[in-house]
Structure formats: C-alpha cells, structure tokens
Amino acid sequence: MTKTKVCMDNCGFETILEATSTDDGLIKLVITSKCQSVKKLLQDIDEVEPFQNAGRPITECPIYQIASKYLRHPACIVPAAIVRTIEVEAGMALPGKSSISVEKA
C-alpha cells in the first residue's frame, strides 16, 4: 500500500490518499478528505489503470480530466498527488517527499 498526505495552505484541508495494487494490475484508491470537492472525485475514481495516467500530458490524463469536473481551484495539488501515488504503488516511481512553498517577498 502507498499512502500520501496532502495539506493545502489556503483552504486548510488535509487529504489522505491510499493506493493498493489489485491482482489484475489495477490500483484501488481510497481518498479521505474534508474537502467536499475532493470527496466528489470518489464518484469517478475507484480503481484505475496506472498506465492510463502516468506519462501522459495533463490534458490527456484521466485523473486530471475527472478532477476538472469537481475541483474549483486550478492550483489544487490533489490531482498531482493522486497521479504520483498511483505511480509509486505501480512501481513506476520511487516514494519521496514533494513540497510547494509559496512566499510573497
């Protein structure tokens, strides 16, 4: 299982992503969040085929296409975290720590 924690600065919502490989090569996703928009992603994302999401342009990635239906803020990093979690669980990427820090000078 691969687990990812996403903390957004402006909205303050935390999202927990859990991905588990199935016997047929799919990735089962469980998303826990207090964000109502992120919760709606669960309507269309349950099990995903990892190769349909990794290595594609953003506009062709099913995760981003689904997210565009429900997420109102284009700076939300949850879709990127979902794709990275899928990649790690599928063995297509190594786990690690990513971050974004925005400061106004």
C-alpha positions in Angstrom: 0.0 0.0 0.0 1.1 3.5 -0.7 -0.1 6.4 1.5 0.1 10.1 0.6 -0.8 13.1 2.8 -1.7 16.4 1.1 -2.0 19.6 3.1 -3.3 22.7 1.3 -2.4 26.1 2.6 -5.3 28.3 1.7 -8.2 26.0 2.3 -6.6 24.2 5.2 -8.0 20.8 4.1 -5.9 17.7 4.5 -6.4 14.8 2.1 -5.2 11.3 2.7 -4.7 9.0 -0.4 -4.3 5.3 -0.1 -3.4 3.1 -3.1 -3.3 -0.6 -3.2 -2.5 -2.8 -6.2 -5.1 -5.4 -7.2 -4.4 -8.9 -8.6 -5.4 -7.7 -12.0 -2.9 -4.8 -12.1 -5.3 -2.0 -11.3 -4.8 0.4 -8.4 -7.6 0.7 -5.9 -7.8 4.2 -4.4 -9.2 5.4 -1.1 -9.5 9.1 -0.6 -10.2 10.7 2.7 -10.8 14.5 2.9 -13.0 17.1 4.5 -13.0 19.0 1.1 -16.4 18.4 -0.5 -14.9 18.8 -4.0 -12.2 16.2 -3.4 -14.9 13.8 -1.9 -16.8 14.1 -5.2 -13.8 12.6 -7.0 -14.7 9.3 -5.4 -17.7 9.2 -7.7 -15.5 8.6 -10.7 -12.2 7.3 -9.2 -12.1 3.9 -7.5 -9.9 1.5 -9.4 -7.6 3.0 -12.1 -5.2 1.5 -14.7 -1.8 3.0 -13.8 -0.5 3.3 -17.4 -3.5 5.3 -18.5 -2.5 8.0 -16.0 1.3 8.1 -15.9 3.5 9.6 -18.6 0.7 11.4 -20.4 0.1 15.1 -21.0 -2.0 16.6 -18.2 -4.9 17.2 -20.6 -5.0 13.5 -21.6 -4.6 12.1 -18.0 -7.9 10.6 -16.8 -7.2 11.8 -13.2 -6.9 15.4 -14.3 -10.0 15.1 -16.6 -12.0 13.8 -13.7 -10.6 16.4 -11.3 -11.6 19.2 -13.7 -15.2 18.2 -13.3 -15.2 18.6 -9.5 -12.3 20.8 -8.3 -13.0 24.5 -8.5 -9.5 25.7 -7.8 -6.9 25.0 -10.5 -4.0 25.4 -8.0 -5.2 22.4 -6.0 -2.4 19.9 -5.8 -4.5 16.9 -5.0 -4.7 15.6 -8.7 -0.9 15.6 -8.9 -0.7 13.8 -5.6 -3.1 11.2 -6.9 -1.1 10.6 -10.0 2.2 10.3 -8.0 0.6 7.9 -5.5 -0.6 5.7 -8.4 2.9 5.8 -9.9 4.6 4.8 -6.7 2.1 2.0 -6.0 2.5 0.6 -9.5 6.3 0.6 -9.2 6.7 3.4 -11.8 8.2 5.9 -9.4 10.0 6.0 -6.1 8.4 7.3 -3.0 9.7 10.6 -1.7 8.8 13.9 -0.2 7.5 16.7 -2.5 6.6 20.2 -1.5 5.5 23.5 -2.6 6.3 26.6 -0.6 4.9 29.9 -1.8 6.1 33.2 -0.2 5.5 36.8 -1.2 8.5 39.0 -0.9 
